[in-house]
Amino acid sequence: MKSSKRLMSVMAVLVCVFGLSACQKNEPAAAAKGPAEQAGAKLDQAASKAAVELNKVAEKAGQTLEKAGASMQNAAKEAQTKNDQK
């Protein structure tokens, strides 16, 4: 008996949660946005694009640094080998 009451309580809560989530306010149409909202949306888009480009540049820089590090390690090994041969 106790478990059926608990189950009914859980079901009632779930119905309320799903019912309220279905009542969310939809995003207003682009034409209904004011000038400040439109400017903010454009700024958000620009910031997103800038972040993507910045990540690309950072990735390239990281690859270049990795290559430079590998070259330095190779040069150090060669120098060590030459030093050991003397």
Helices and strands as residue ranges (DSSP letters): H 2-21, G 30-32, H 35-85
